[in-house]
Structures are given as C-alpha cells and as structure tokens.
Amino acid sequence: MKRTQEPPVPPVSGRLTNPLVCTAFLLLAVSVKCADYQATVLSDGPRAYYRFNDDTGRSAINRNSGGLGAAGNATNDLSTGVVHPFPGALAGDGNRSEFFDSSARTIIPYSPALNPTNTHPFTVEAWFYPASDQINGGQCPINNRYAYSGVNRQGWVFFQRAPNLDYFGKGGYEGVGWNCRMYNENGGTGALDVTSQLPYQIGRWTHVVVVYDPVNVTNATLTMYIDGVAANTNTWTGGASGTAPGYVANTDDHPPSEAVSGPSGLALGQYNNTASPNSNPYFGAVDEFAFYTNKLSPAQILAHYQNGTNAARSIPYQTLVQSDNPVEYLRLDEIAPGPDIAINLGDLRNGGVATNAPGVRHPAQSALAGRIDDGAFSGHWRNGGGTFADIPWNAADNPDASLPFTFEGWFRPTADQMNPGPSPVNNRLANGIANRTGWVIYQRDPNDTYKGVPGDSGVGWTFRMYTGSGSGGQDVLTGVPYNVGEWQQLVVTWEPQTDVGPAVNGGVAWQGILTAYVDGLAVATNTAATYSANTNPTEDGRPPTDFAVGSYNLASGGGEEFEGDIDEVAFYNNYVLTPDQILAHYQTGTNSHPATNYETLVLTAPYDGAGTQRLMPATYLRFNDPAFYPVANSGTLGYVADGNLVLTTNQASGPQSPAYAGFEASNEAVPLDGIKQWASLNNPTGLNISGQITLEAWIKPGATQGDPARIISHGPPTPTVYDLSTYPLLTLSGSLLSSNEVFLRIEASGANYAVGSSNGTNTYRASYPIPEGDLGGANWVHLAGTYDGANWRLFRNGAPVATNAAAVGALPVDAGDWAIGSTGNGWADSFTGSIDEVAIYNVALSPSRIAAHYSTAIFGSHPLGIALSGGQVTITWSVGTLQQSDNVTGTYADLTGATSPYKPPAGPASRFYRLRQ
C-alpha cells in the first residue's frame, strides 16, 4: 500500500482571518498532540493497554536499585539449580518474587557498604514465604556470615525457626518464628541474637525487619519486627568479659589460604560462599530485600508493612523503600534462565519440579475465590498435544499399594467432548504393557442428558486404579454433574485393607476402599478396589512412570488432552485427608476472605500436632507460576488484566520511528503465525464490558487470513461439540449456554474489517472492505471500533470508514476469556501477522480522539505549528504534506510546492490547514 493512499490525518486547522486568534487556537489544539502515542492513549483511560514491549530476556542477575548500584547486583551462582519466579508479597501489585527450592541461591559480592563496622547501625528488611516447617537443619533465607570451617566467625545470619510451640523439644528447635544471629570473632559461637518468638504460618507472607543499634557496642541492641510491629529485642551485655562486642562485621582481609572462596558475600536462599554449596538451604520465597546503613524507625517499618499489604496504596512500595535510602534493594522480580516449570511446593521440592509443555497457558484464573494473586494452568487439545506439566518418576508420588494416599485437585472443563476421554491427571504405566499399574482420572459427561453420546461413560469424574494384572481398572465414578466453565473440587482417598498377594507383574497388590469427594462432600465409594502402584524398575525394564497433568503421561503414550483449567493439584503420600479437612479445603477455596490461606491448609494437612517435621504432601502444584512471557497491562486495571503470550514472544518490529514518529525506534510487537500463537488476557471482572466500548490496535496483517481472523476477542466460550439436532435432549450447562462475544476482526478470509458483538444468533457490527495493499503490505494499519450507545463505528488510520446503527453494544461474556489473535479461549480463528498497541476501553472514544491517536502515532512530537510575528503568519511542520481548505470540514487539497516554513499570502478569505501523511 502506497503511503499516498492513506487518508489524511484529521487535522489541526485554523482560520487565518484573525491571525492572532488563529494562532492561539492552533497552539491550543497542537498541545494535545505533542505527547507520544503511549501518553495519548493513556490520557483516555483505557482499562487495558498492551504495548508488547515486555522484557523477554532471561538473567541470572538480580538488579540492585539501592545506593550501591551495580556493585550490589546479586548472581544466581550455583549449577545445582536456579531461582524460580513466584507471585510476590505485595498486595495488589502483581510483582514477582523468587522461590528457592533448596537447590539455588543468589549472592551479592562482598562490599564494605554491606558490612558497616559494629559502631554503625543498620537495618535488614525482607518478606519471607516459608513453604516447609523444617527446623532441623536450620533453613537459612539470608546469610551474610564469614564461616569457613574452623575460623572465627563474623557477620550475621537469618534462620527460620519453629512455626509454633508444638515443636518444642524436637530436633532443631531453637525457638519460634524468625531468628537473626550475629557473630563476634569468638570461634563459631554466636553472640548477639534475637528470635521473634511469634508463630507464623507456612504458605503465607511475613514481613521481617531487624534493626541493629550499636549504642556503645558492648550494650548493642538487636530488635526484630514482624509485620510492622516490634516482636522482640535483645541487648548485649558484653559477654563473659563484660567488654566484648556483640557483633563484628565481615572483613576482606583474611588470608587466601583461609578464605579459599573469597570474602563473604551476602546470600539469599542458603549459606553463602564461605560454606559448602547447598548448606542449610531455604525452601520458600523471598521478596523485596533491602539493607540500610541506618536505623529505620518503628514508624518507617510500620509504613513499609502497611504499604505492602495495602492494594490501594497511594505510592508504590518501591518508591517508599527507596525514599529511605537503602544501600541494597533487590526487588527479586527477574526471570532466571531455564525452562518453563511449575514449582512443586510439596516435600519433593526440587526433586518434583514439573516441566511445562510449550503450549500451556499460565497463569489462567485461579480456582480460589478472590485470589487475584493466584493462578492456574490451562490447555487444549489444539495446543499441539501433550501434557500441561510433567513430573519425572519419583517414589514419593508412587507409594506402595499397602500405604494410603489422597489425591486433590480443582478442575474447570471448558468443553464437553467425551470421546476420547479427556484425562486431567495421569499417573499410570499403560502404553503397550500387559499389566497396567498406577491410576488415572477421566472427565465424564456433564450431566445425565449426555447418555448415549460418543464416549459416554457416566457423569462427573472417574478415578481408575490398576491392579498390576491385566489392563482392566477399578473405578470410582463421582456421578455428580458439573457445569462447563465452572470450577469443581475433586478429592479421592485410598485406604488399603487387605493384601491380596503379588500381582501378575510381580508388584504388591492390595484391596481397599476408594472414596471420591466433590466440592467437599463424599459422593461415591468403591469398597473392594484392587490396586498395584507403579514401580521402578518396571516390569519389562522400560522407563518408569511420570506424573502428568493435562493429558495422558509419557508412560501411557500421551494423548487424551483435557480442555480447560487445572489448579491446586496435591498428592498426599501415606495420608488420608479427613472428611472435615476436605470440606474445609473446599470452603476456604470458595471463600474470598478466608481466615487461613488455602495453601496453608494443604501444606499443613498431614501435620500430627506433635512437632513432627515435613509431614507435607509429596507433590503440591499450585500452578500460580507467573507467565513465562508476560504481557503487562498499562491500563487502569493494572496487573489484574496482565496477559501472557502463548507459543510466541514480542520480538517483531512494531510501528517505529521515524516512519511512525509517535513510537520509539525500538518499539516491538507480537508476531502471530495464524496457527497456534496468541496472547491470553484471561477474563478480569473489569473487562467484562457491557454497552459502550472501544477496541483499538495496530496491525500488520499477513496476506492470507482465516475466516474469521480475530484481532481482539472476548469469547465466545467453547460451544458444545455435539450436534443438537442429533442429540436434541442434551441439557447444556455453564458456559455452553452462552455464545456471547465481542470482537475486532478480519472476516470473509480477508475481505472485511469488522467490529461488533454477537449473542450466537444475532450479530451487531460495522464492517468495511479491506483496501488493497493492507493484507501483506509493508505498512502498519491503525484500527479502532466503538459502540457509543446507538452505533457501531469502525475507524481505519484515524478516519471513520463504517457506521451501523444497533440497539445492542458490547455483551458481557461471563465464562469466556479475552485474547489477542484468537478466540478468547485460544487456539481458534487465529490471526496471521503482527499486532501492537492493543487497547480496550469501557467507553466509546470520540472520532476526534481516535483521530488524535493516529495523528500522534504518525507525527509524534512534530505537530503543525502556526506562529504570528510582525503581522506575518508562519506555518511549520517536520513531516507530511500541508493541505488547505476554505472550510474546516473540507474538502482539503494539497498545497502544491508548500515547504516548511510556509508563509500564507494575506487575504480576506478564511483558510484552514492540516497535514497529510
């Protein structure tokens, strides 16, 4: 498409009959245009705005934003593991933290700035999310201690102590809460030491601050604050001599023969470089670590805590921290190099990390009510097949059949396809082997009216166990209907009763009781189920069984993909959840304001009340892992409308200056292949828009498009896969009842642009034939569609091109997601090409505002200017062609030969001027 075919930029124009008035008018109008494109869009208050300029890099460096600068950067330095991104501590922020899975650390090199002498005060601040109750072995979240074997120790260290007094007298017990211990060069013995003595919950963030006040050194104090309030203070009394200091800072003057790995660094996640790697590892997350070379006051500490827990904070948390001048401040929001994984919060720890399939979508919306900080995993048979996430063989996920176990998970099916049987979780050995072992879960019919459809095997969910003798299974079928598009909790318990002798495969087989619970209540029992667990080695020497979520596992040959969302998958080895616990989990998961975090209940469910440590589920996949390739929302809804890229990254060139002066020269866009690549936005409440709406995007469409090819889409939910004329008695439920959608798309395989909505029967839209050269062209096209309460309107490159009167505007889509480049639920009606600068508004932008967006994109901060000097009007511009008209509404014609600066001839007639690209 030639640039000369573009419609003219809706102008800044003015009359020249009164040059002074004209000049004032023009400068006022121009002032609106002087901002860049991003600022112009944001000035109109979009609820969602996606620039696709998110950082796609992976770094082993945690950047310091404190006064020490880059010298305070931390490095993930161990080959045994990397830190994992994890939802952060700050309420209403959407920031990431870092999770340490017992195999990793990040370390800051030694610096005198991080080791002030004992005559100077300092403050240490962090947020901790403990995921284990282990105290024997002293989990260490932060370490700044010189501690080579046999040396006189210096510095300080933090330890996680017991969650409560139940652990008194147990191995490793040294008090309750969090502990900061200091050293004073007196061998390996600690000196000044403080423990909070306040209980904490695993699976919940705690704000921990320690303030060192030297006073006169020999009577120094160490005060620990928990959640903004002073919890405990210890005062040093000079030791045995009465004159010894309670603390000696780390130094870098030790002989190389002693400091074989250099001076002490400040480490997060485990002991630092002066100890053996993987010593005293911490299992949990850390966020917002800060070190100050001054005493934070009680008021400052409380302000930090209150800000961090206030989703409606008036200033950003990081701004508040930086105003207190930390030397070191690690936000810990980087993504380290490595594969896309799901953290296992169970006791398998890093031994049970799940590897995600490339096409898995995360985070989807959580099963847990009110938990906008949480997430889920989502997938579809069209995403390329395979599991959502897969854990290699581990004995803890495959207890002997003589041991009880519990499976727990939350499922949200988005389709009613039963043939072949979708499998949300699979832990069996079945592919080409005569004697199957392990177990599998199948999705069955939504309700009884599906009886007789292909694949019909009952209603609800089937948990099938295998006996180790032949291929047959032992089932428990829930028999409880579910609604497509709605979450349902499923729990299954196995209680072995009788040893029935060796199975044919040589493994152990037991008969026992298999009980299924749905939404907190027992619904079905098989009192004579026979079970034989997976083993390693296997019967015929093949690789042992993997634990798969989202489809059949590798040991079953793959396939049988589940379409929908999965959350909070837990496997309890050698423990049967009680009916009361199962009900409590369901009630907590469906309560927007529970007294205890859901994950705390899961992590502590097997606890015996007697201080026995690490009685946790073997596997617990929360599926709240942050997006591997995030899409940040710059609109007013903030992070709750953040998205994630599926099978693509934002590495295409977007509209860029100088051709598009309102954009950065490095502006990026997201490339989409028209097959499986798209961007998911989930379905945040604030984007469930009804009535007035504006959808806006810049596109560079490929030459070939499907019908339709969706640019922006809310919905439609996945329809039933069954022909209702063949199965007229089907009772559809949940999202299958709704076919609402809102769209900006290409229709008829590339014939038209269209914006509108549909209820599945009637479609309300404005459409416009796509000009020659748009598809497969070299230029970017600006599209915007609005509904203003009476009309759907479509705009191309800032100019209105289609209007259609309609009584119906945007329709709410309660069970369908938003997406860019596909249907809302993904993997259908895909767009081919590149998309950038997507914005969604809950109002109809006026034609003049849409024109201003386009004009700013083209001309940026180079507007049409008119000035008056000595009675002479001068018009200036830097790009484009000057046009002139006798009327403000046109017709405008090129002013042939006019160059900037242009001085219009004097005359009595009115003249209006604008620029054409």
N, C-alpha and C positions, 0 to 999 in steps of 0.2 A: 504494500500500500504506500503510495507516494505521500509525503508529508503535506503536499499542496492540496490533497483531498480532504484533509482534516477540516471539520467545521471550525469557524473562528472561535477564538477564546471569548467567552462572554465578557464584554469589555468593562474597563474603567473608562468612562466617557464624560464629556462635559461640553457646555456651551461656551462659545468664545465671544458672545455679545457683550459680556461684562467680564473682562479678563480677571479682575480681582476675585469676584465671586467664583468664577470658573476655577481659578487656581485653588481656592480654599476647598471647593467641592472635590476636586480631583485628588488633592493630597489627603483628604479625609478618606476617600474611597481607597486610595492606594495603601493607606496604612493598614488596612485589613489584609492586604496581600503580601506584606513584607516578611511575614513569618515563613518558615519552611513548611513542607507538606505535613509532616507529623504534627507540628503545633497547630496547623489549621484544622486538621481532623479532630485533635483533642479539644480544641476550643468549642466544638459542637457536642461534646459529651457522649461519645459512643459508649455503650455498655461493654462492648468488646472491640478490641482493635489489635490485629495481629500483623506485626511488621516483618516477621520471619527473619529477623537479624540476630537470633539467639546464637550464642557461642556454641559451636559444635565441637570444640576442642576437648581433649582429654589431658589432664595434667596430674602428675604425681606431686605437684607443688600446691601447698595451701598458702595463699597470699596473706601477708601481714598488712593490715591497714592501720597499724599503730605507728607511733613516732619513730620506731627503729627502722621502718621501711623494709626494703627487700632483704636487708640483713637479718630480718626476723621471719623470713619465709620458712615454712616447715616442709619437709620432704618425706613422702612415704618411702622408707629406705629398706624395707625387708623384702626379700624374694619369696618369702613364705606366704604372702598374701597382700591384698590391697584393702584400703578402707572402702566402704560402700556408701553411696548416698542414701539418706534416710530422712523422713519428714522431720523438720526442725522443731525446736522448742517453742518458738514464738507464736502466740495465738494470733490468728487472722493475718498471717504474714506469707505463708507458703514457701518460706525459705527452706533450704536443705540443711541437714547436719551430716555428721559422719558416724557410721556404725563400725565399731571394732569387733570383729568376730573371733577374737583370740589368736589371730594369725598375723595381725598387722599393727603398725604404729605410724605416727608421723612425728618428726623430730626437728626441732629448731637448733641450729648450731650454737655452741657456747658464745655468749656475749656478756661482757660486764654489765650491760644495761639490764639484763635479766637476772643479775646476781648482785644486787646492791649489798654493800657491807652491812654488818649487823647493827650499825649505828643509824641506819636509814630505814624508814618504814616502807612497807609495800603491801599491795593487795592482789590477791589471786581470785579470779571470778570465772565460773563456768556453769553450764547447765548439763546435768547428767540424766541419762535414761538407762537405768540398770535393767538388764534382761535376765539376770540369774541371781539366785540367793546364795551363791557360793561365797563362803568366807574363809574356808580352809585353803590357804594358798594366797590369800591377800590380793584380791583383784585391785589393780593399780590403774586408775584412769589418767592420772597426771604424775609425772616424775621429773624432778629437777635435782637429782642427788648424785654426788660423786661417790661411787660404791664398788670400785674394783675389789676383788677378793683380798681381804687382809689389810685394807687401808683404813686410815682414819676418815670416816665419812663426813661429808659436808652437804649442805643444801637441804632440800625438803622433798616430801613425797605425800601423795594422797592415796588413801586406801578406802575401798568400800567395806564397811563392817556389816554387822548383822542387821536384817530388816526390823527385828523386834527382839524382845526378851525371851521368846521361845528358844532362841539359840544359845542361851546362857549355858556354859559348861561344855558346849560342843567344840569339835576341832576347829581351831582358828578363831574362836570367839575372843574379841578384844573390844567389846562394847557395841553400842547400837548406833547406826547412822553412818556418817562420813568422818574420816579421820585425816588430819594433817599432822605429819610428824617431821620435826626438824632435827638436824644433827650438828654437833659442835666439835668435831675432830677428836672425839673420845672413843676411838675404836669404831665398832659397829653399833654402839648403843645410841638410841635416840635420846634427845634432850627435851626441849620444849615441844609439847604435844597437846593437841586438842581433838576431842571427839564430840560430835554434836549431841549424842545421846537421845536423838529424836528418831522414832521409827520412820521408815519410808516404804513405798510400795514399788515392787518391781513392775515394769511396764508403765511407768509414769514419770514425767519430767520433774526434776528437783533443781532449784536454783541454789548453788553453793558458793559462798564467798568466805575467804579467810583474810583477816587483816592482821599484819604483824606490826606491833608498836614497840620499838626498842626501849622506850622510856630511858633508863640508864643502863641498858644492855643486860646487866645482871638481874634486873627485875622486869624484863620484857614481858609483854602480854601477846597472846595469840587468841583471837576471837573468831569463832565460826558463826556465820549467818546462814540460816536455812529459810528459803522462800521469803527473803527480805527482812527477817527478824533475827536478832542475836539469839543463838541457841546455847552457846557455852563459851566460857573464857577461862584460859589457864594462864597463870602468872608464874614466871620463872623465879626461883629463889636463890640462884647462884650455885646450885649443885652442892656436892659434898664439901667443897672448899668455901662455899659462900661467895666466891668471886668469879666462877666460871660463867661464860656467856651461855645462853640457851640456844644460840644459833650461830653458825659460822657459814658464810656464803661460799659457794663454789668458786674456785680459782683455777687459773690455767697455767700455773707454774709447777705442775707436777712433772717429775722426770719421765721421759718417754718409756723407760723400762717399766714404769708403773702404770702410766696412762696409755696403755697399748692401743686403745681406740680413740685417743684424743681426750680433750677436756669434756666435761659433762654437758650434754645437750639437754634441752627441755623437751620431753617426750610426752605424747598423748597416746593412750591405748595400751601401754605396758611400760616396763622399765626401760631406761634409756641405754645409750651406747656403752655405759660403764658396767653393764651387766650382760649376761649371755642373752642372745636373741630369744624372744618369746618367754621371757621370765615374767611371772605374775601378770599374765595378760588379762585385760578387761573385756568382758562380754556385755556390750551395750553401746549407747550412742553418747557423743559429746557435742555440744554446740556453744557458739559464742564465747570462746575462751579469750580472756583478757588479763593482762598483767600491768599493774600500775606501780610506779615508784613513789607512791604517796598513799596515805590512808584515805580510803573512801569513807565518808561519814555515814552513820546509820541512815540518815535521810537520803543520801545518794543511793545506797544499796537498796533501800526500800523502793525508791523511784525506779530503779532498774527492774526489779521484780514486778512491780505493778505495771510498768510499761510492757514487759514481756508477756504478761498474762492478760493484757487488755487488747482485744481485737479492734477496738475503736480508738486506739492510741492517737494522740494529736501530733506527735512527732515520731519518726522512725526510731526503732530501738537502736540501730547502729549510730544514728545521729546523737542520741543521748549518751551512749558509751563513749563515742569519740569526743564529746564535749568535756569529758572528764580526763582526757589526755592519757590514754593508755600507751605504754611503750610497745606493747604487743597486743594485737587484736586479730584473732583468726575467726572469721565467720564460718569457716568449715563448710562452705557450700559448693566446693568444686566437685567435679566428677572425675575420678581417677581412671587411668587406662584399665581396660579389661572388658570381659564380655558382659552382656546384659544378664543380670542374675536376679533371683528372688532370695532375699535374706531368710535364712531359717532361724527363727527365734527359739526353736526347741533346743533340747540339750545336745543334739548332734552338732550344733554350732556350725563351724566352717566345714565340718565333715558332711553336712546335709544341705549345703547351698544348692539351689535349683537353678539350672541354666535355662534361660527363656528362649523360646522359638523366635526367629526374626520377625514374624508377623503378629506376635502377641501385642495387644493394645493395653498399655498401662500408664498412669492409673485410670481405670474406669471408676465410676461412682461406687462408693463403699456400700456394703450391706448394712453397716452400722448407722442407725438413725442419728442425724445431727453431726456426724463426724466428717466435716468438710476437710479435715486434716488427713483423712484416711483415704484408702483407695481399694481397688480390686483389679483383677486381671480379666481380660475379655478376648474372645477369639471366635473363629468362624471356620467352617469347612472350606470357604473360598479363600482363606488367607494363605493357602499353599500347603495345608495339611500339617499334621504333626501336633505335638503337644503344646500347651501354653508354657509349661515349665516341667523340667525333668530332673529328678534326683538319682544319682547312681546308687547301686546296691549299697545298703548298709544294714547290718544285722539288727540294729535297733528298730528299724522300720519293718522287720520281719521276725517278731518274737515266735518262739516255738509254739505250736498249737496248744500246748499244755498251759500256756500263760494267757491271761485275759488281755483284752485291749479295747480301746474305744476309738472310733473314727468320728470326726466332727467337721462340718463344713457348711457353707452358705452358697446356694446356687440361685442364679437368676436366668432361666432359659429365655431366649428371645425368639425361639422358633418352635413349631410343633411337629417337626419332621421326626418320625419314629423309625424310619427304615432307611439305612441301617441304624441300629440302636446307638444313639449318642452316649458316650462314656465320659462323664466329667472327671472321674478319678479312676486310675487303674494301677493295681499292684499285683499282677499275676504273671505267671510263666505259662504261655499258651501257644506260641507260634510253632506249629509243626512238631509238637511233642505229644506223646500219647497220654501222659499222666499230668494233668494240669494241677498247679498249686497256686496259693495266694487268693486274691479277691479282686472284684471289680464292681463298679457302680454304673447302673444304666438309668437314663432318663426314659420314663414310660409316658403313657397318654396323659394329657392334662385333666381329662375327666371321662366319665363313662360313655359319653356320646361318641367317642372315637372308636368304640368297639367295632372291629371289622376292617379298619383302615390298614394299609400295608404296614407291617411292623408292630401291630397291636400286640402288647404283652401285658396288659393290665394298666392300672392307674398309679401315677406317682413316681416312685423311685424303687429300683431293685438293687439290693446288696447281695451279690452272689459270691459264695466261697467255694473253693475247690478242694477235692479230697485226696489228691495225690494218686488216685486210682481211676484212670479213665479221664474223659473230657467233661463229664457231667458236673453240674454245680448244685449247691444247696442254697436256696434263696430265702430272703425275707423281702416281701413286697409291701411298701407302705400303704397303698390303697387310698391315699388321701389326695384329692385333687389339688392342683396348683394353677395359678394364673400366669400365663406367658407374660414376661416383662416385669414380674414381681419376685422379690427375694423369698426364699424358703430355707429354713434351717433343717439340716438332716444330721442326725446322730445315730450311730449304730454301735452297740456293745456286744462283745463276745465273751461269754463266760463258760469255759470248758468244764465238763462234768466227768466224763469217763474216757479213759484211754482205750481206744478200740484197736490197738495194735498197729504194727507198721503198715504204711500204705504200700501200694504196688511199687512206687518209685523208691522205696526204702526209707522214706521220711516218717516222721511221727504223725499220727492221726488221732484226733480226739473228737468225741461227740459232746455237744454243749448247747447252750442257749444263745440264740441270735435275736437281739431286740432292736427294733427301729423306732426312732422318735422323730416327729415332725413338729417344728415350731414349739418345742419344749415339752411335748406330751408323747408318751408311749402309744404307738398306733398298731404295731404288729410284732409277733414273736414266732420264731421257729424254735421249738423246744428240743428238736432232735437233729440239729445240723451237724454235719461232719466236716472237719477242716484239717487241712495239712498246709503248713506255711511254706513259703519259698525258702530255698536253702542255697548255700554256697559252700562247696561246689554243687552244681546242678546234676540232675540225674544222668545226663549224657555229656557233661563237660562243656556245654555252651556257656556264654557269659551269663552271670547272674541277673536277677530281675531288677529293673529300675522302677522307681515310683513316679508315675506320670500324672499330671493334672491337665485336663483339657481334651484327652483322647486316649486311645489305647497306647500302652507303652511300647518301647522297642522290643521287649520280650514277648509282646503279643502281636508284633508285626505292624504296629501303627494303624491309623485309620480310626473310624467311628468318632470323628471330631464332634465335640459339643459346641453348639452355637449359643453364646451367652456370656454371662459374667460369673466369676467364681471368687470367693473371698473366705478368709479366716479358716484355712484348712489345717486341722490339727490331728495328729496321731499319737495317742497315749499308749505307751508300751507298759504292759503289766499293771494297768489301772483301768477300772471301770467307773466312769462318771456316774454319780448317783442321780436318781430322778430329780432331786432338788437342785443339784448343780446344773443339770441340763436345762431345767426351767429357768434358773437364774441367768444362765448364759443367754437364753432367748429373750428374757425380759430386759436384760441390760442392753442387748444388741438392738432392741426396738425402742429404747428409751433415749430421747435426745439429751437428757440431763441425768445420767446415772450417777449413783453415789460412788461407784468404783469403775475404773476403766474396764472395758471388755477384755482387753489383753491381759490385764492383771488377773482376772478370774481364770483365764485359760492357763497362764503360766503358773499359777499357784494352786490349781485344782487338785493335783495329786498330793499336795503338801500334807504331812501327817500330824502337824501341830506340835511336834516334839523336837523341832530344830534339825531334822534330817535334811541335808542339803541336796540340791539338784534333783529333786523329785518333780520333774517337769515333763511335759510331752516331749517325746523324742523329736518329733517334727512339728513345727508350727510355722506355716507360711501365711503371713498376714497379707501379703500381696498389696502392701502400701508403698512399695518401692517407687521413688519418683521417676518421672519419664526419662527414658534413655536419651531421647532427643526432644526436649521440651519446646513448647510454643508459648511464649509469655504473652499474657493479655495486658495491654497498656490502657484499656478502657476503665470505666468507673467501677466495674465489678471486681477489678483486681484479680488476685490469684485464683479465686474460686472459678473463674472462667478460663484458666490456663488450659492449654491443649497439649497434645503430643503427636509427633509425626510417626506414621506407620510405613515402614519399608522405604523411607526416603529421608533426606536431610535438606536443610535450607541452604544449598550450595549453588543454586543457579543465580545468575546475574539478574537483578531486578531492574526496574527503571532507574537509571543512574544519570547523574550529571556528567558532562554538560548538556547532553541531549534533553534530559529532564531535570531542569535546574533546581527543582524543589527537593531533590533527593541527594543523598550522599553519593560520592563516586564509587563507594564500595557497597551500596545497597544490595541486599540479597533477596531472593525469592525462593519459593519451594517448587522443585520440578516434579511433575506427576506423569507417570507412564501410561495412564489410561487403562491400566490392568488391575494393579493391587496397591498402588501408592495413594495415600491420602493423609489428611490431618484430622484427628479426632478432637472434639471440644466437649464431649460428654453432654449433659443436659442440666446445667446450673439453673436454679429457680429463676434467677434474674433475667435469663434469656428465654424463658417460656412466655413469649410476647404475644399479645392479642391486640388486634386493631392496627393502629398506626405503626409503621416500621420503615426502616431504610436498610437495605443491603448494598454494600459497596465493595468493589475490588478492582484491582488492576490485573489484567490477564494478557498472556501471550499464548493464544490457543494454537495447538497443532493443526496441521492440515486436515486430519481425519478425526472426527468426533463420533461417539456413540449417540444413541437416542434413548433417553436424554443424556447429556454430559453435564453433571452438576458442578457448579462453581461454589455456591454456598447452599447448604440444605439443612433444614430442621425436620427430621423424619424422612420418609414415613417409617413407622415401625415395620418390622418384617411381617409380611402377610402370611396367612396360613398357606401351607404347601399343598393342601388338598383342594380338589375341585368340588365346590359346594353343590354343583348340580349332580355330581356322582354320590356325594355324601351329604344329602340335604339336612340330615338330622344333627349334624355337628353343632355343638354349643361352643362358640368361640369365647375365649376369656382373655382378660388382661389387655395387653397391647394389641392383640389380634382384632379387638373390637374397633380399634382406631386406625384410620388410614390418613389422618391429617398430615399435611406437610406445608412448609413454606420454602420457597426456592428462588434462587437466581441461577439460571442455567442456559445451556445451549440445547435447542430442540431440533427434531427432524434431521438428525445426523449432520448438523452444521448449517441448517437453513436459517434459523432464527435465534436471537437472544430473547429471553423471557424472564419476567419476574412475576411472582404471584403466590397463590396458596391453593390448596385443594383439600376437600374432605373425602376424597376417594371416588365420589360420584360427580361432583361439580368442581370445575377448575376456574379460578378467577385470576386473570393475568393480563399483563400488557406485553406485547411481543413486537419484534422489529426485525426485518430481514437483515442478515449479516452482510455488510458491504464487502464487495470483492476486495481481497487482499488482507482481510482481518485474519482468516484462518491460514496458518502457516507463514504469516508475514513477519517482518523484522521489527515492527513497532509494537509497543505496548498499547492496550486499549483500556480506557477507564470506563467501567460500567457502574451504574447506580440504579437501584429500583426502589420506589417508595409506594406506600399506601397512606393517603392523607385523610382518610375518613370517608372519601367519596370516590376516589380514582386510584387505580394502579397506574404508575408512571414509570417509564424507562428512559434513562439518560445514557448517551454514549459520548465519551470525550467531552463531558460538561454540558452538552446540548440535549434538550428534550427530543426524543425521537418517537415515542409512542405513549398514548393515554387511553385508558379503558375504564369507563365508569363501572363501579361494582359496589354492592352493599356489604360485601364481605372482605375484610382485610386479612391480616395475619391471623392464623388459627393457632391456639395452643396445641402443643404436641407433648402430652404428659409422659409418654413412655418411649419417645424416640429421641435420639441424640442429635446434636449439631455436628456437621462435618464440613470440611473444605475439600472439594474434589471428588466427592462420592455421596451416596445416600448417608443419612445420619448414622446408621448402624455400621456403615462401611462396606467395602468390597463389592459395590454395585454401582452402575450408572457413572462410571469413572470419567473424569476429565483428563484430556491429554494436553500437555503444555505446561506453562508456568503460571503461578498465581502469587500475588503480593498484595500487601496493604489491605487486608480484609477488615471491614468494619461493620458492626451491627448496632443499630440504634433503635430505641423504642419510641421514636418519633419520626415523622416524615420531614426530612430536610427540605428546605425550600429550593426551588430551581436556582436561586441566586447563590445559595450556599454550595450546592453541587458544582455550579459553575466556578465558584471561588476555589474549591478543592482542585479542580482540573487546572485552572489558571495558575494556581500556586505551584502545582507539580511541574508545569511547563516552564514558567518564568522564575519561580523561586523568589529570591530577594532582589529581582531585577524588574521592577514594575514600570509601567508607563508613568512618566513624571511630567508635570507641567509647572513651569515657573514664570513669574512676571518680573521683569526688570526694565525700568525706564520706559514703561508703556509697551514693551515688546514681550509677547508670549513665546516661550520656547518649550518644545515638547522633546523629551529624551526617552530613549529605551535602549536596551542592550541586545535583545533578541526579538525575532518576529518581524512582521510587516505591518506598517501603520495603515489603518483603514479610516475612512471618513464617511460621514453621513449627514444629511440635513435634519434627520430625526433620531431621537435616542433609540427608537426601536428598529431603525434601519430603513431601507437597505444600505449596507455598508459596502464600499468598494475600495480596493487597494489604492493607495495614494502613490501612483507610479513615480518612481525616482526619489521618493522621500527617504532621507537618511537622517540618523540622529547625530547632532541636534537639529530639529526641524523648526523653522520659524514660520508659522502660518501667515499668509498675507492678511492685512487689515481689511475689514469689510463689514457691512451691516448685518449680513446673514448669520444665522446660528450655525455652528458646526459642532459635530460630535465625533470623537476619535476613540478608536480601540486598536488592539493588536491582534493580528492573526499569526498563528504558529507557522 
